[in-house]
Amino acid sequence: MIVGGYTLDLYCDRTERHVILENNTYYFKPDTSQWIPLGNQFLGETYTECVKQAKKEGWLVYRSIDKCLCKYCKGK
Ligand SMILES: [Zn+2]
């Protein structure tokens, strides 16, 4: 049996709004002063599949410039 797969870890580039603890990222929500955990690890057969999942969760991924934004930071 061959198990393939790809793991994609995303760390939002608006770092001033996030903290990373034990490989999980948290977003600081100013209006409620709460740290919200973000799902930032995506599994798939290929890179493309991982990105597709990430986008479904609301991430913006710019592979060519090696940047990404979480659903809370995109469009701001
Ligand atoms: Zn963010």
N, CA, C, O and the ligand as a Tripos MOL2 file, in Angstrom:
@<TRIPOS>MOLECULE
protein
  305   303    77     0     0
PROTEIN
NO_CHARGES

@<TRIPOS>ATOM
      1 N           0.8390   -1.1920    0.0000 N.3       1 MET1
      2 CA          0.0000    0.0000    0.0000 C.3       1 MET1
      3 C           0.8770    1.2460    0.0000 C.2       1 MET1
      4 O           1.8490    1.3520    0.7480 O.2       1 MET1
      5 N           0.5170    2.1420   -0.8270 N.am      2 ILE2
      6 CA          1.2520    3.4090   -0.9070 C.3       2 ILE2
      7 C           0.3530    4.5290   -0.4150 C.2       2 ILE2
      8 O          -0.7440    4.7470   -0.9290 O.2       2 ILE2
      9 N           0.8370    5.2130    0.5690 N.am      3 VAL3
     10 CA          0.0600    6.3360    1.0900 C.3       3 VAL3
     11 C           0.7370    7.6310    0.6750 C.2       3 VAL3
     12 O           1.8170    7.9790    1.1530 O.2       3 VAL3
     13 N           0.0930    8.3070   -0.1960 N.am      4 GLY4
     14 CA          0.6320    9.5980   -0.6100 C.3       4 GLY4
     15 C          -0.0780   10.6920    0.1230 C.2       4 GLY4
     16 O          -1.0110   10.4550    0.8900 O.2       4 GLY4
     17 N           0.3560   11.8450   -0.1140 N.am      5 GLY5
     18 CA         -0.3580   12.9440    0.5130 C.3       5 GLY5
     19 C           0.5040   14.1670    0.6500 C.2       5 GLY5
     20 O           1.7240   14.1410    0.4890 O.2       5 GLY5
     21 N          -0.1700   15.2070    0.9460 N.am      6 TYR6
     22 CA          0.4750   16.5040    0.9980 C.3       6 TYR6
     23 C          -0.1270   17.2630    2.1760 C.2       6 TYR6
     24 O          -1.3340   17.2170    2.4120 O.2       6 TYR6
     25 N           0.7200   17.9460    2.8940 N.am      7 THR7
     26 CA          0.2370   18.7810    3.9920 C.3       7 THR7
     27 C           0.5810   20.2210    3.7020 C.2       7 THR7
     28 O           1.7140   20.5490    3.3490 O.2       7 THR7
     29 N          -0.3870   21.0530    3.8530 N.am      8 LEU8
     30 CA         -0.1740   22.4760    3.6200 C.3       8 LEU8
     31 C          -0.4510   23.2170    4.9250 C.2       8 LEU8
     32 O          -1.5490   23.1480    5.4770 O.2       8 LEU8
     33 N           0.5600   23.9200    5.4010 N.am      9 ASP9
     34 CA          0.3850   24.7330    6.6020 C.3       9 ASP9
     35 C           0.3550   26.1960    6.1990 C.2       9 ASP9
     36 O           1.2680   26.6850    5.5340 O.2       9 ASP9
     37 N          -0.6730   26.8740    6.5940 N.am     10 LEU10
     38 CA         -0.7990   28.2860    6.2360 C.3      10 LEU10
     39 C          -0.6460   29.1510    7.4810 C.2      10 LEU10
     40 O          -1.2510   28.9000    8.5230 O.2      10 LEU10
     41 N           0.1790   30.1700    7.3340 N.am     11 TYR11
     42 CA          0.3380   31.1540    8.3980 C.3      11 TYR11
     43 C           0.0480   32.5200    7.7920 C.2      11 TYR11
     44 O           0.7890   33.0160    6.9440 O.2      11 TYR11
     45 N          -1.0270   33.1010    8.2400 N.am     12 CYS12
     46 CA         -1.4850   34.3780    7.6860 C.3      12 CYS12
     47 C          -0.3780   35.4340    7.7210 C.2      12 CYS12
     48 O           0.3690   35.5350    8.6930 O.2      12 CYS12
     49 N          -0.2880   36.2120    6.6510 N.am     13 ASP13
     50 CA          0.7730   37.2100    6.5640 C.3      13 ASP13
     51 C           0.4670   38.5160    7.2870 C.2      13 ASP13
     52 O           1.3280   39.3900    7.3780 O.2      13 ASP13
     53 N          -0.7420   38.6530    7.7950 N.am     14 ARG14
     54 CA         -1.0060   39.7990    8.6720 C.3      14 ARG14
     55 C          -0.5910   39.3930   10.0790 C.2      14 ARG14
     56 O          -1.4260   39.2400   10.9710 O.2      14 ARG14
     57 N           0.7160   39.2210   10.2600 N.am     15 THR15
     58 CA          1.2100   38.6280   11.5020 C.3      15 THR15
     59 C           0.8700   39.4440   12.7430 C.2      15 THR15
     60 O           0.7880   38.9020   13.8450 O.2      15 THR15
     61 N           0.6700   40.7630   12.5610 N.am     16 GLU16
     62 CA          0.3870   41.5950   13.7400 C.3      16 GLU16
     63 C          -0.9630   41.2690   14.3640 C.2      16 GLU16
     64 O          -1.2330   41.6520   15.5030 O.2      16 GLU16
     65 N          -1.8140   40.5580   13.6180 N.am     17 ARG17
     66 CA         -3.1200   40.2030   14.1500 C.3      17 ARG17
     67 C          -3.1890   38.7510   14.6260 C.2      17 ARG17
     68 O          -4.2560   38.2540   14.9850 O.2      17 ARG17
     69 N          -2.0510   38.0900   14.6230 N.am     18 HIS18
     70 CA         -2.0620   36.6700   14.9450 C.3      18 HIS18
     71 C          -1.0050   36.2970   15.9560 C.2      18 HIS18
     72 O          -0.0170   37.0050   16.1540 O.2      18 HIS18
     73 N          -1.2410   35.1740   16.5840 N.am     19 VAL19
     74 CA         -0.2100   34.5840   17.4110 C.3      19 VAL19
     75 C          -0.1650   33.1020   17.0450 C.2      19 VAL19
     76 O          -1.1920   32.4940   16.7420 O.2      19 VAL19
     77 N           1.0210   32.5380   17.0760 N.am     20 ILE20
     78 CA          1.1660   31.1230   16.7470 C.3      20 ILE20
     79 C           1.5880   30.3680   18.0020 C.2      20 ILE20
     80 O           2.6120   30.6670   18.6160 O.2      20 ILE20
     81 N           0.7740   29.3840   18.3650 N.am     21 LEU21
     82 CA          1.0570   28.5660   19.5330 C.3      21 LEU21
     83 C           1.0130   27.1030   19.1270 C.2      21 LEU21
     84 O          -0.0080   26.6180   18.6410 O.2      21 LEU21
     85 N           2.1120   26.4070   19.3240 N.am     22 GLU22
     86 CA          2.1740   24.9820   18.9990 C.3      22 GLU22
     87 C           1.6190   24.6840   17.6160 C.2      22 GLU22
     88 O           0.8030   23.7790   17.4410 O.2      22 GLU22
     89 N           2.0700   25.4560   16.6350 N.am     23 ASN23
     90 CA          1.7070   25.2700   15.2280 C.3      23 ASN23
     91 C           0.2530   25.5900   14.8960 C.2      23 ASN23
     92 O          -0.1920   25.3520   13.7730 O.2      23 ASN23
     93 N          -0.4810   26.1210   15.8490 N.am     24 ASN24
     94 CA         -1.8210   26.5940   15.5360 C.3      24 ASN24
     95 C          -1.7970   28.1170   15.5240 C.2      24 ASN24
     96 O          -1.1260   28.7380   16.3480 O.2      24 ASN24
     97 N          -2.5130   28.7030   14.6100 N.am     25 THR25
     98 CA         -2.5710   30.1550   14.5960 C.3      25 THR25
     99 C          -3.8950   30.6250   15.1840 C.2      25 THR25
    100 O          -4.9400   29.9930   15.0270 O.2      25 THR25
    101 N          -3.8060   31.7350   15.8510 N.am     26 TYR26
    102 CA         -4.9840   32.3510   16.4600 C.3      26 TYR26
    103 C          -5.1010   33.7670   15.9380 C.2      26 TYR26
    104 O          -4.1060   34.4710   15.7620 O.2      26 TYR26
    105 N          -6.3180   34.1640   15.6980 N.am     27 TYR27
    106 CA         -6.5890   35.5090   15.2140 C.3      27 TYR27
    107 C          -7.1500   36.3420   16.3560 C.2      27 TYR27
    108 O          -8.0110   35.8850   17.1070 O.2      27 TYR27
    109 N          -6.6540   37.5660   16.4780 N.am     28 PHE28
    110 CA         -7.1650   38.4660   17.5130 C.3      28 PHE28
    111 C          -8.3220   39.2860   16.9620 C.2      28 PHE28
    112 O          -8.1590   40.0670   16.0250 O.2      28 PHE28
    113 N          -9.4900   39.0960   17.5590 N.am     29 LYS29
    114 CA        -10.6810   39.8100   17.1170 C.3      29 LYS29
    115 C         -10.8420   41.0460   17.9890 C.2      29 LYS29
    116 O         -11.1950   40.9430   19.1640 O.2      29 LYS29
    117 N         -10.5800   42.2260   17.4060 N.am     30 PRO30
    118 CA        -10.5480   43.4520   18.2160 C.3      30 PRO30
    119 C         -11.8720   43.7680   18.9010 C.2      30 PRO30
    120 O         -11.8770   44.2000   20.0540 O.2      30 PRO30
    121 N         -12.9860   43.5640   18.2180 N.am     31 ASP31
    122 CA        -14.2630   43.9800   18.8120 C.3      31 ASP31
    123 C         -14.6600   43.1690   20.0400 C.2      31 ASP31
    124 O         -15.3910   43.6600   20.9000 O.2      31 ASP31
    125 N         -14.1790   41.9270   20.1260 N.am     32 THR32
    126 CA        -14.5070   41.1340   21.3060 C.3      32 THR32
    127 C         -13.2720   40.8200   22.1480 C.2      32 THR32
    128 O         -13.3660   40.1680   23.1880 O.2      32 THR32
    129 N         -12.1010   41.2980   21.6790 N.am     33 SER33
    130 CA        -10.8320   41.0310   22.3640 C.3      33 SER33
    131 C         -10.6180   39.5480   22.6370 C.2      33 SER33
    132 O         -10.1650   39.1600   23.7130 O.2      33 SER33
    133 N         -10.9480   38.7330   21.6520 N.am     34 GLN34
    134 CA        -10.7940   37.2880   21.8170 C.3      34 GLN34
    135 C          -9.8050   36.7410   20.8150 C.2      34 GLN34
    136 O          -9.6750   37.2510   19.7020 O.2      34 GLN34
    137 N          -9.1040   35.6890   21.2270 N.am     35 TRP35
    138 CA         -8.2180   34.9790   20.3180 C.3      35 TRP35
    139 C          -8.9910   33.7910   19.7510 C.2      35 TRP35
    140 O          -9.4500   32.9230   20.4940 O.2      35 TRP35
    141 N          -9.1260   33.7650   18.4430 N.am     36 ILE36
    142 CA         -9.9050   32.7210   17.7880 C.3      36 ILE36
    143 C          -8.9680   31.7570   17.0670 C.2      36 ILE36
    144 O          -8.1600   32.1860   16.2430 O.2      36 ILE36
    145 N          -9.0640   30.4600   17.3640 N.am     37 PRO37
    146 CA         -8.2010   29.5030   16.6760 C.3      37 PRO37
    147 C          -8.5820   29.3700   15.2030 C.2      37 PRO37
    148 O          -9.7610   29.3050   14.8540 O.2      37 PRO37
    149 N          -7.5660   29.3310   14.3530 N.am     38 LEU38
    150 CA         -7.7880   29.1790   12.9160 C.3      38 LEU38
    151 C          -7.3320   27.7960   12.4990 C.2      38 LEU38
    152 O          -6.2510   27.3510   12.8850 O.2      38 LEU38
    153 N          -8.1480   27.1150   11.7140 N.am     39 GLY39
    154 CA         -7.6730   25.8760   11.1180 C.3      39 GLY39
    155 C          -6.6820   26.2420   10.0360 C.2      39 GLY39
    156 O          -7.0490   26.8860    9.0530 O.2      39 GLY39
    157 N          -5.4310   25.8400   10.2010 N.am     40 ASN40
    158 CA         -4.4370   26.2870    9.2240 C.3      40 ASN40
    159 C          -3.6460   25.1380    8.6130 C.2      40 ASN40
    160 O          -2.6340   25.3600    7.9470 O.2      40 ASN40
    161 N          -4.1050   23.9150    8.8380 N.am     41 GLN41
    162 CA         -3.4200   22.7860    8.2170 C.3      41 GLN41
    163 C          -4.3990   22.0480    7.3160 C.2      41 GLN41
    164 O          -5.5180   21.7270    7.7170 O.2      41 GLN41
    165 N          -3.9570   21.7850    6.0910 N.am     42 PHE42
    166 CA         -4.8280   21.1710    5.1040 C.3      42 PHE42
    167 C          -4.1380   19.9600    4.5000 C.2      42 PHE42
    168 O          -2.9570   20.0050    4.1560 O.2      42 PHE42
    169 N          -4.8910   18.8840    4.3790 N.am     43 LEU43
    170 CA         -4.3530   17.6340    3.8580 C.3      43 LEU43
    171 C          -5.0040   17.3030    2.5310 C.2      43 LEU43
    172 O          -6.1990   17.5230    2.3340 O.2      43 LEU43
    173 N          -4.1980   16.7710    1.6220 N.am     44 GLY44
    174 CA         -4.7520   16.3800    0.3320 C.3      44 GLY44
    175 C          -3.7650   15.5230   -0.4320 C.2      44 GLY44
    176 O          -2.6360   15.3100    0.0110 O.2      44 GLY44
    177 N          -4.1920   15.0400   -1.5680 N.am     45 GLU45
    178 CA         -3.3240   14.2280   -2.4120 C.3      45 GLU45
    179 C          -2.2740   15.0830   -3.1080 C.2      45 GLU45
    180 O          -1.1500   14.6420   -3.3510 O.2      45 GLU45
    181 N          -2.6550   16.2880   -3.4160 N.am     46 THR46
    182 CA         -1.7530   17.1900   -4.1270 C.3      46 THR46
    183 C          -1.8060   18.5750   -3.4970 C.2      46 THR46
    184 O          -2.6800   18.8880   -2.6880 O.2      46 THR46
    185 N          -0.8520   19.3780   -3.8920 N.am     47 TYR47
    186 CA         -0.8350   20.7590   -3.4170 C.3      47 TYR47
    187 C          -2.1330   21.4760   -3.8040 C.2      47 TYR47
    188 O          -2.7300   22.1920   -3.0000 O.2      47 TYR47
    189 N          -2.5470   21.2650   -5.0480 N.am     48 THR48
    190 CA         -3.7520   21.9230   -5.5520 C.3      48 THR48
    191 C          -4.9740   21.5720   -4.7160 C.2      48 THR48
    192 O          -5.8210   22.4200   -4.4370 O.2      48 THR48
    193 N          -5.0480   20.3140   -4.3270 N.am     49 GLU49
    194 CA         -6.1820   19.8710   -3.5200 C.3      49 GLU49
    195 C          -6.1750   20.5550   -2.1450 C.2      49 GLU49
    196 O          -7.2230   20.9270   -1.6180 O.2      49 GLU49
    197 N          -4.9790   20.7090   -1.5830 N.am     50 CYS50
    198 CA         -4.8590   21.3930   -0.2950 C.3      50 CYS50
    199 C          -5.3170   22.8350   -0.4120 C.2      50 CYS50
    200 O          -6.0460   23.3410    0.4420 O.2      50 CYS50
    201 N          -4.8830   23.4890   -1.4770 N.am     51 VAL51
    202 CA         -5.2520   24.8880   -1.6780 C.3      51 VAL51
    203 C          -6.7590   25.0200   -1.8470 C.2      51 VAL51
    204 O          -7.3790   25.9630   -1.3560 O.2      51 VAL51
    205 N          -7.3320   24.0530   -2.5520 N.am     52 LYS52
    206 CA         -8.7790   24.0800   -2.7660 C.3      52 LYS52
    207 C          -9.5030   24.0180   -1.4160 C.2      52 LYS52
    208 O         -10.4770   24.7360   -1.1880 O.2      52 LYS52
    209 N          -9.0170   23.1590   -0.5380 N.am     53 GLN53
    210 CA         -9.6190   23.0540    0.7930 C.3      53 GLN53
    211 C          -9.4480   24.3320    1.5880 C.2      53 GLN53
    212 O         -10.3610   24.7890    2.2770 O.2      53 GLN53
    213 N          -8.2500   24.9010    1.4760 N.am     54 ALA54
    214 CA         -7.9710   26.1420    2.2080 C.3      54 ALA54
    215 C          -8.9060   27.2560    1.7410 C.2      54 ALA54
    216 O          -9.4290   28.0230    2.5490 O.2      54 ALA54
    217 N          -9.1080   27.3340    0.4300 N.am     55 LYS55
    218 CA         -9.9890   28.3610   -0.1070 C.3      55 LYS55
    219 C         -11.4240   28.1640    0.3550 C.2      55 LYS55
    220 O         -12.1550   29.1250    0.5940 O.2      55 LYS55
    221 N         -11.8110   26.8960    0.4750 N.am     56 LYS56
    222 CA        -13.1500   26.5940    0.9620 C.3      56 LYS56
    223 C         -13.3360   27.1170    2.3840 C.2      56 LYS56
    224 O         -14.4290   27.5190    2.7840 O.2      56 LYS56
    225 N         -12.2190   27.0980    3.1440 N.am     57 GLU57
    226 CA        -12.2670   27.6060    4.5230 C.3      57 GLU57
    227 C         -12.1170   29.1240    4.5820 C.2      57 GLU57
    228 O         -12.1590   29.7240    5.6560 O.2      57 GLU57
    229 N         -11.9430   29.7290    3.4160 N.am     58 GLY58
    230 CA        -11.8860   31.1820    3.3930 C.3      58 GLY58
    231 C         -10.5110   31.7990    3.2390 C.2      58 GLY58
    232 O         -10.3760   33.0230    3.2600 O.2      58 GLY58
    233 N          -9.4810   30.9670    3.0820 N.am     59 TRP59
    234 CA         -8.1280   31.5070    2.9250 C.3      59 TRP59
    235 C          -7.9150   32.0400    1.5190 C.2      59 TRP59
    236 O          -8.4980   31.5550    0.5500 O.2      59 TRP59
    237 N          -7.0520   33.0620    1.4390 N.am     60 LEU60
    238 CA         -6.5740   33.5460    0.1410 C.3      60 LEU60
    239 C          -5.1280   33.0930    0.0290 C.2      60 LEU60
    240 O          -4.3110   33.3780    0.9050 O.2      60 LEU60
    241 N          -4.8140   32.3890   -1.0490 N.am     61 VAL61
    242 CA         -3.4550   31.8490   -1.1900 C.3      61 VAL61
    243 C          -2.8170   32.3910   -2.4610 C.2      61 VAL61
    244 O          -3.3520   32.2350   -3.5580 O.2      61 VAL61
    245 N          -1.6690   33.0260   -2.2940 N.am     62 TYR62
    246 CA         -0.9090   33.5310   -3.4460 C.3      62 TYR62
    247 C           0.3750   32.7310   -3.5250 C.2      62 TYR62
    248 O           1.3810   33.0910   -2.9130 O.2      62 TYR62
    249 N           0.3370   31.6580   -4.2710 N.am     63 ARG63
    250 CA          1.4940   30.7740   -4.3240 C.3      63 ARG63
    251 C           2.7170   31.4640   -4.9320 C.2      63 ARG63
    252 O           3.8430   31.2700   -4.4740 O.2      63 ARG63
    253 N           2.4770   32.2700   -5.9680 N.am     64 SER64
    254 CA          3.5980   32.8650   -6.7060 C.3      64 SER64
    255 C           4.4220   33.8130   -5.8410 C.2      64 SER64
    256 O           5.6250   33.9570   -6.0560 O.2      64 SER64
    257 N           3.7880   34.4590   -4.8650 N.am     65 ILE65
    258 CA          4.5560   35.3670   -4.0110 C.3      65 ILE65
    259 C           4.6910   34.8090   -2.5920 C.2      65 ILE65
    260 O           5.1180   35.5080   -1.6720 O.2      65 ILE65
    261 N           4.3150   33.5230   -2.4360 N.am     66 ASP66
    262 CA          4.4660   32.8470   -1.1520 C.3      66 ASP66
    263 C           3.7730   33.6010   -0.0180 C.2      66 ASP66
    264 O           4.3440   33.7840    1.0570 O.2      66 ASP66
    265 N           2.5570   34.0280   -0.2660 N.am     67 LYS67
    266 CA          1.8100   34.7280    0.7730 C.3      67 LYS67
    267 C           0.3950   34.1850    0.8770 C.2      67 LYS67
    268 O          -0.1420   33.6240   -0.0780 O.2      67 LYS67
    269 N          -0.2020   34.3610    2.0590 N.am     68 CYS68
    270 CA         -1.5900   33.9780    2.2150 C.3      68 CYS68
    271 C          -2.2380   34.8390    3.2800 C.2      68 CYS68
    272 O          -1.5700   35.3870    4.1570 O.2      68 CYS68
    273 N          -3.5320   34.9440    3.1840 N.am     69 LEU69
    274 CA         -4.3060   35.7020    4.1600 C.3      69 LEU69
    275 C          -5.4540   34.8300    4.6480 C.2      69 LEU69
    276 O          -6.0780   34.1040    3.8740 O.2      69 LEU69
    277 N          -5.7160   34.9170    5.9400 N.am     70 CYS70
    278 CA         -6.8120   34.1390    6.4940 C.3      70 CYS70
    279 C          -8.1380   34.8220    6.1810 C.2      70 CYS70
    280 O          -8.1760   35.9360    5.6580 O.2      70 CYS70
    281 N          -9.2220   34.1290    6.5130 N.am     71 LYS71
    282 CA        -10.5400   34.6620    6.1770 C.3      71 LYS71
    283 C         -10.8580   35.9490    6.9110 C.2      71 LYS71
    284 O         -11.6970   36.7320    6.4670 O.2      71 LYS71
    285 N         -10.1790   36.1760    8.0540 N.am     72 TYR72
    286 CA        -10.4520   37.3930    8.7960 C.3      72 TYR72
    287 C          -9.6910   38.5900    8.2340 C.2      72 TYR72
    288 O         -10.1400   39.7290    8.3670 O.2      72 TYR72
    289 N          -8.5580   38.3410    7.6170 N.am     73 CYS73
    290 CA         -7.7020   39.4450    7.1560 C.3      73 CYS73
    291 C          -7.9080   39.7830    5.6890 C.2      73 CYS73
    292 O          -7.6180   40.9040    5.2710 O.2      73 CYS73
    293 N          -8.3960   38.8480    4.9090 N.am     74 LYS74
    294 CA         -8.5170   39.1420    3.4870 C.3      74 LYS74
    295 C          -9.5400   40.2450    3.2700 C.2      74 LYS74
    296 O         -10.5380   40.3460    3.9830 O.2      74 LYS74
    297 N          -9.2660   41.0530    2.2810 N.am     75 GLY75
    298 CA        -10.1840   42.1250    1.9490 C.3      75 GLY75
    299 C         -10.1590   43.2840    2.9290 C.2      75 GLY75
    300 O         -11.0330   44.1510    2.8960 O.2      75 GLY75
    301 N          -9.1370   43.3010    3.8200 N.am     76 LYS76
    302 CA         -9.0420   44.4130    4.7610 C.3      76 LYS76
    303 C          -7.8200   45.2560    4.4530 C.2      76 LYS76
    304 O          -7.5640   46.2460    5.1380 O.2      76 LYS76
    305 ZN         -5.1020   36.7200    9.1890 Zn       77 ZN77
@<TRIPOS>BOND
     1     1     2 1
     2     2     3 1
     3     3     4 2
     4     3     5 am
     5     5     6 1
     6     6     7 1
     7     7     8 2
     8     7     9 am
     9     9    10 1
    10    10    11 1
    11    11    12 2
    12    11    13 am
    13    13    14 1
    14    14    15 1
    15    15    16 2
    16    15    17 am
    17    17    18 1
    18    18    19 1
    19    19    20 2
    20    19    21 am
    21    21    22 1
    22    22    23 1
    23    23    24 2
    24    23    25 am
    25    25    26 1
    26    26    27 1
    27    27    28 2
    28    27    29 am
    29    29    30 1
    30    30    31 1
    31    31    32 2
    32    31    33 am
    33    33    34 1
    34    34    35 1
    35    35    36 2
    36    35    37 am
    37    37    38 1
    38    38    39 1
    39    39    40 2
    40    39    41 am
    41    41    42 1
    42    42    43 1
    43    43    44 2
    44    43    45 am
    45    45    46 1
    46    46    47 1
    47    47    48 2
    48    47    49 am
    49    49    50 1
    50    50    51 1
    51    51    52 2
    52    51    53 am
    53    53    54 1
    54    54    55 1
    55    55    56 2
    56    55    57 am
    57    57    58 1
    58    58    59 1
    59    59    60 2
    60    59    61 am
    61    61    62 1
    62    62    63 1
    63    63    64 2
    64    63    65 am
    65    65    66 1
    66    66    67 1
    67    67    68 2
    68    67    69 am
    69    69    70 1
    70    70    71 1
    71    71    72 2
    72    71    73 am
    73    73    74 1
    74    74    75 1
    75    75    76 2
    76    75    77 am
    77    77    78 1
    78    78    79 1
    79    79    80 2
    80    79    81 am
    81    81    82 1
    82    82    83 1
    83    83    84 2
    84    83    85 am
    85    85    86 1
    86    86    87 1
    87    87    88 2
    88    87    89 am
    89    89    90 1
    90    90    91 1
    91    91    92 2
    92    91    93 am
    93    93    94 1
    94    94    95 1
    95    95    96 2
    96    95    97 am
    97    97    98 1
    98    98    99 1
    99    99   100 2
   100    99   101 am
   101   101   102 1
   102   102   103 1
   103   103   104 2
   104   103   105 am
   105   105   106 1
   106   106   107 1
   107   107   108 2
   108   107   109 am
   109   109   110 1
   110   110   111 1
   111   111   112 2
   112   111   113 am
   113   113   114 1
   114   114   115 1
   115   115   116 2
   116   115   117 am
   117   117   118 1
   118   118   119 1
   119   119   120 2
   120   119   121 am
   121   121   122 1
   122   122   123 1
   123   123   124 2
   124   123   125 am
   125   125   126 1
   126   126   127 1
   127   127   128 2
   128   127   129 am
   129   129   130 1
   130   130   131 1
   131   131   132 2
   132   131   133 am
   133   133   134 1
   134   134   135 1
   135   135   136 2
   136   135   137 am
   137   137   138 1
   138   138   139 1
   139   139   140 2
   140   139   141 am
   141   141   142 1
   142   142   143 1
   143   143   144 2
   144   143   145 am
   145   145   146 1
   146   146   147 1
   147   147   148 2
   148   147   149 am
   149   149   150 1
   150   150   151 1
   151   151   152 2
   152   151   153 am
   153   153   154 1
   154   154   155 1
   155   155   156 2
   156   155   157 am
   157   157   158 1
   158   158   159 1
   159   159   160 2
   160   159   161 am
   161   161   162 1
   162   162   163 1
   163   163   164 2
   164   163   165 am
   165   165   166 1
   166   166   167 1
   167   167   168 2
   168   167   169 am
   169   169   170 1
   170   170   171 1
   171   171   172 2
   172   171   173 am
   173   173   174 1
   174   174   175 1
   175   175   176 2
   176   175   177 am
   177   177   178 1
   178   178   179 1
   179   179   180 2
   180   179   181 am
   181   181   182 1
   182   182   183 1
   183   183   184 2
   184   183   185 am
   185   185   186 1
   186   186   187 1
   187   187   188 2
   188   187   189 am
   189   189   190 1
   190   190   191 1
   191   191   192 2
   192   191   193 am
   193   193   194 1
   194   194   195 1
   195   195   196 2
   196   195   197 am
   197   197   198 1
   198   198   199 1
   199   199   200 2
   200   199   201 am
   201   201   202 1
   202   202   203 1
   203   203   204 2
   204   203   205 am
   205   205   206 1
   206   206   207 1
   207   207   208 2
   208   207   209 am
   209   209   210 1
   210   210   211 1
   211   211   212 2
   212   211   213 am
   213   213   214 1
   214   214   215 1
   215   215   216 2
   216   215   217 am
   217   217   218 1
   218   218   219 1
   219   219   220 2
   220   219   221 am
   221   221   222 1
   222   222   223 1
   223   223   224 2
   224   223   225 am
   225   225   226 1
   226   226   227 1
   227   227   228 2
   228   227   229 am
   229   229   230 1
   230   230   231 1
   231   231   232 2
   232   231   233 am
   233   233   234 1
   234   234   235 1
   235   235   236 2
   236   235   237 am
   237   237   238 1
   238   238   239 1
   239   239   240 2
   240   239   241 am
   241   241   242 1
   242   242   243 1
   243   243   244 2
   244   243   245 am
   245   245   246 1
   246   246   247 1
   247   247   248 2
   248   247   249 am
   249   249   250 1
   250   250   251 1
   251   251   252 2
   252   251   253 am
   253   253   254 1
   254   254   255 1
   255   255   256 2
   256   255   257 am
   257   257   258 1
   258   258   259 1
   259   259   260 2
   260   259   261 am
   261   261   262 1
   262   262   263 1
   263   263   264 2
   264   263   265 am
   265   265   266 1
   266   266   267 1
   267   267   268 2
   268   267   269 am
   269   269   270 1
   270   270   271 1
   271   271   272 2
   272   271   273 am
   273   273   274 1
   274   274   275 1
   275   275   276 2
   276   275   277 am
   277   277   278 1
   278   278   279 1
   279   279   280 2
   280   279   281 am
   281   281   282 1
   282   282   283 1
   283   283   284 2
   284   283   285 am
   285   285   286 1
   286   286   287 1
   287   287   288 2
   288   287   289 am
   289   289   290 1
   290   290   291 1
   291   291   292 2
   292   291   293 am
   293   293   294 1
   294   294   295 1
   295   295   296 2
   296   295   297 am
   297   297   298 1
   298   298   299 1
   299   299   300 2
   300   299   301 am
   301   301   302 1
   302   302   303 1
   303   303   304 2
@<TRIPOS>SUBSTRUCTURE
     1 MET1         2 RESIDUE 1 A MET
     2 ILE2         6 RESIDUE 1 A ILE
     3 VAL3        10 RESIDUE 1 A VAL
     4 GLY4        14 RESIDUE 1 A GLY
     5 GLY5        18 RESIDUE 1 A GLY
     6 TYR6        22 RESIDUE 1 A TYR
     7 THR7        26 RESIDUE 1 A THR
     8 LEU8        30 RESIDUE 1 A LEU
     9 ASP9        34 RESIDUE 1 A ASP
    10 LEU10       38 RESIDUE 1 A LEU
    11 TYR11       42 RESIDUE 1 A TYR
    12 CYS12       46 RESIDUE 1 A CYS
    13 ASP13       50 RESIDUE 1 A ASP
    14 ARG14       54 RESIDUE 1 A ARG
    15 THR15       58 RESIDUE 1 A THR
    16 GLU16       62 RESIDUE 1 A GLU
    17 ARG17       66 RESIDUE 1 A ARG
    18 HIS18       70 RESIDUE 1 A HIS
    19 VAL19       74 RESIDUE 1 A VAL
    20 ILE20       78 RESIDUE 1 A ILE
    21 LEU21       82 RESIDUE 1 A LEU
    22 GLU22       86 RESIDUE 1 A GLU
    23 ASN23       90 RESIDUE 1 A ASN
    24 ASN24       94 RESIDUE 1 A ASN
    25 THR25       98 RESIDUE 1 A THR
    26 TYR26      102 RESIDUE 1 A TYR
    27 TYR27      106 RESIDUE 1 A TYR
    28 PHE28      110 RESIDUE 1 A PHE
    29 LYS29      114 RESIDUE 1 A LYS
    30 PRO30      118 RESIDUE 1 A PRO
    31 ASP31      122 RESIDUE 1 A ASP
    32 THR32      126 RESIDUE 1 A THR
    33 SER33      130 RESIDUE 1 A SER
    34 GLN34      134 RESIDUE 1 A GLN
    35 TRP35      138 RESIDUE 1 A TRP
    36 ILE36      142 RESIDUE 1 A ILE
    37 PRO37      146 RESIDUE 1 A PRO
    38 LEU38      150 RESIDUE 1 A LEU
    39 GLY39      154 RESIDUE 1 A GLY
    40 ASN40      158 RESIDUE 1 A ASN
    41 GLN41      162 RESIDUE 1 A GLN
    42 PHE42      166 RESIDUE 1 A PHE
    43 LEU43      170 RESIDUE 1 A LEU
    44 GLY44      174 RESIDUE 1 A GLY
    45 GLU45      178 RESIDUE 1 A GLU
    46 THR46      182 RESIDUE 1 A THR
    47 TYR47      186 RESIDUE 1 A TYR
    48 THR48      190 RESIDUE 1 A THR
    49 GLU49      194 RESIDUE 1 A GLU
    50 CYS50      198 RESIDUE 1 A CYS
    51 VAL51      202 RESIDUE 1 A VAL
    52 LYS52      206 RESIDUE 1 A LYS
    53 GLN53      210 RESIDUE 1 A GLN
    54 ALA54      214 RESIDUE 1 A ALA
    55 LYS55      218 RESIDUE 1 A LYS
    56 LYS56      222 RESIDUE 1 A LYS
    57 GLU57      226 RESIDUE 1 A GLU
    58 GLY58      230 RESIDUE 1 A GLY
    59 TRP59      234 RESIDUE 1 A TRP
    60 LEU60      238 RESIDUE 1 A LEU
    61 VAL61      242 RESIDUE 1 A VAL
    62 TYR62      246 RESIDUE 1 A TYR
    63 ARG63      250 RESIDUE 1 A ARG
    64 SER64      254 RESIDUE 1 A SER
    65 ILE65      258 RESIDUE 1 A ILE
    66 ASP66      262 RESIDUE 1 A ASP
    67 LYS67      266 RESIDUE 1 A LYS
    68 CYS68      270 RESIDUE 1 A CYS
    69 LEU69      274 RESIDUE 1 A LEU
    70 CYS70      278 RESIDUE 1 A CYS
    71 LYS71      282 RESIDUE 1 A LYS
    72 TYR72      286 RESIDUE 1 A TYR
    73 CYS73      290 RESIDUE 1 A CYS
    74 LYS74      294 RESIDUE 1 A LYS
    75 GLY75      298 RESIDUE 1 A GLY
    76 LYS76      302 RESIDUE 1 A LYS
    77 ZN77       305 GROUP 0 **** ****
